[in-house]
């Protein structure tokens, strides 16, 4: 039995934070404190990187603006998939209790050091298809909506 996932490849300019146009945009329905965020990534081939982490940004216009926080923990390929060359895994990022405001937009971006993208060896961010954690605004879920589906993501925290 196999499991099929879809994701967006992370390019060099996204991994180093110089291009945030493909960051994940989100907003909270209540004032919240973020303690952690769980997401899923694909390692295809044998990508090389260090310090894979997640950053949260304020929104400026229609894109990510000022960085609010970067995860306290980070990963290397060996911590994610041990010795396998290809795979998918859910990982979590811990934060120092970041307060976010109701109905304000924020952006998330996966960042890495020493990463070099290629078609045969790269990291991809897993789409929440066909079973996203948050379903608001994506009903009905069909294969045609795959390009606009958000990434697989769960926010762990509390309400203010």
C-alpha positions as CSV (number, residue, x, y, z in Angstrom):
1,X,0.0,0.0,0.0
2,X,1.3,3.5,-0.8
3,X,0.5,7.0,0.3
4,X,0.5,9.8,-2.2
5,X,1.2,13.4,-1.2
6,X,1.7,16.6,-3.2
7,X,3.9,19.6,-2.4
8,X,5.5,22.7,-3.6
9,X,9.2,22.6,-4.2
10,X,11.3,25.0,-2.2
11,X,13.6,27.0,-4.4
12,X,17.0,28.6,-3.2
13,X,15.6,32.1,-2.9
14,X,12.7,30.9,-0.7
15,X,15.0,28.8,1.5
16,X,17.3,31.7,2.3
17,X,14.5,34.2,2.9
18,X,15.2,36.5,0.0
19,X,11.9,35.6,-1.8
20,X,8.9,35.3,0.4
21,X,6.2,35.5,-2.3
22,X,5.4,31.8,-1.8
23,X,5.0,31.9,1.9
24,X,1.9,30.5,3.6
25,X,-0.6,33.2,4.4
26,X,-2.9,32.6,7.4
27,X,-5.0,34.4,10.0
28,X,-6.5,33.4,13.3
29,X,-10.2,33.5,14.1
30,X,-9.4,34.6,17.7
31,X,-6.5,36.3,19.5
32,X,-4.1,33.4,20.1
33,X,-0.7,32.5,21.4
34,X,1.3,30.2,19.2
35,X,3.4,27.7,21.1
36,X,4.2,25.4,18.1
37,X,3.3,24.7,14.5
38,X,3.3,21.2,13.0
39,X,3.7,20.8,9.3
40,X,4.8,18.2,6.8
41,X,7.7,18.2,4.3
42,X,9.0,16.0,1.5
43,X,12.7,15.2,1.1
44,X,13.2,14.2,-2.5
45,X,16.6,12.7,-3.6
46,X,19.1,13.5,-1.0
47,X,18.9,17.3,-0.4
48,X,21.7,18.9,1.7
49,X,20.9,21.6,4.2
50,X,21.3,22.5,7.8
51,X,19.1,24.4,10.2
52,X,15.6,23.9,8.6
53,X,13.3,26.2,10.6
54,X,10.0,28.0,10.3
55,X,9.6,31.8,10.5
56,X,6.5,33.9,11.1
57,X,6.1,37.3,9.4
58,X,3.7,40.2,9.6
59,X,1.8,41.0,6.5
60,X,2.7,44.1,4.5
61,X,0.4,44.7,1.5
62,X,-0.1,41.3,-0.1
63,X,3.2,39.7,1.0
64,X,5.3,38.9,4.0
65,X,6.8,41.9,5.8
66,X,8.8,42.1,9.1
67,X,9.9,38.9,10.7
68,X,8.1,38.3,14.0
69,X,9.8,35.1,15.2
70,X,11.8,32.1,14.1
71,X,11.3,28.7,15.5
72,X,13.4,27.8,18.5
73,X,14.3,24.3,17.1
74,X,15.6,23.3,13.7
75,X,16.3,20.1,11.7
76,X,18.9,18.5,9.6
77,X,18.1,15.8,6.9
78,X,19.3,13.1,9.3
79,X,16.9,14.2,12.0
80,X,14.0,14.1,9.6
81,X,14.5,10.9,7.6
82,X,17.4,9.1,9.2
83,X,19.2,7.4,6.3
84,X,16.4,7.4,3.7
85,X,16.8,9.4,0.5
86,X,13.1,10.0,-0.2
87,X,10.3,10.5,2.2
88,X,7.6,12.6,3.8
89,X,7.4,13.4,7.5
90,X,5.5,15.6,9.9
91,X,7.7,17.9,11.9
92,X,7.0,20.5,14.5
93,X,8.5,23.9,15.3
94,X,8.4,25.4,18.7
95,X,8.0,29.1,19.4
96,X,8.4,31.4,22.5
97,X,4.6,32.0,22.9
98,X,4.0,34.3,19.9
99,X,0.8,36.4,20.3
100,X,-1.2,36.9,17.1
101,X,-4.3,39.0,16.6
102,X,-7.7,38.0,15.4
103,X,-8.4,38.6,11.7
104,X,-4.8,39.9,11.1
105,X,-2.9,38.1,8.3
106,X,0.5,36.5,8.9
107,X,2.9,34.5,6.8
108,X,4.9,31.4,7.4
109,X,8.1,30.4,5.6
110,X,10.4,27.4,5.8
111,X,14.0,28.5,5.8
112,X,17.3,26.5,5.5
113,X,21.0,27.1,5.5
114,X,23.3,25.5,2.9
115,X,20.5,24.4,0.7
116,X,20.9,24.0,-3.0
117,X,17.8,23.2,-5.0
118,X,17.8,20.8,-8.0
119,X,15.0,18.8,-9.7
120,X,16.6,15.6,-8.6
121,X,17.3,16.6,-4.9
122,X,15.1,19.1,-3.0
123,X,12.7,19.9,-0.2
124,X,9.0,20.4,-0.8
125,X,6.2,21.6,1.5
126,X,3.3,19.2,1.6
127,X,-0.1,20.4,0.5
128,X,-3.1,19.7,2.7
129,X,-4.8,17.6,0.0
130,X,-7.1,15.8,0.1
131,X,-7.6,16.1,3.9
132,X,-6.6,19.6,5.2
133,X,-6.5,20.4,8.9
134,X,-8.4,23.6,8.3
135,X,-11.3,23.4,5.7
136,X,-12.8,26.8,5.8
137,X,-13.1,28.3,2.3
138,X,-12.0,25.1,0.4
139,X,-15.3,23.2,0.2
140,X,-15.8,21.0,-1.8
141,X,-12.3,19.6,-1.9
142,X,-11.6,18.4,-5.5
143,X,-8.5,17.6,-7.4
144,X,-9.0,20.8,-9.4
145,X,-8.4,22.8,-6.2
146,X,-5.0,21.1,-5.5
147,X,-3.0,24.2,-6.9
148,X,-4.7,26.5,-4.4
149,X,-4.7,24.2,-1.4
150,X,-2.8,25.4,1.6
151,X,0.1,23.4,3.1
152,X,-0.6,20.7,5.7
153,X,-0.4,22.7,9.0
154,X,-1.6,22.7,12.5
155,X,-1.2,25.6,15.0
156,X,-0.7,24.6,18.6
157,X,-1.3,27.2,21.3
158,X,-4.1,28.8,23.2
159,X,-6.7,31.5,23.0
160,X,-5.9,34.9,24.6
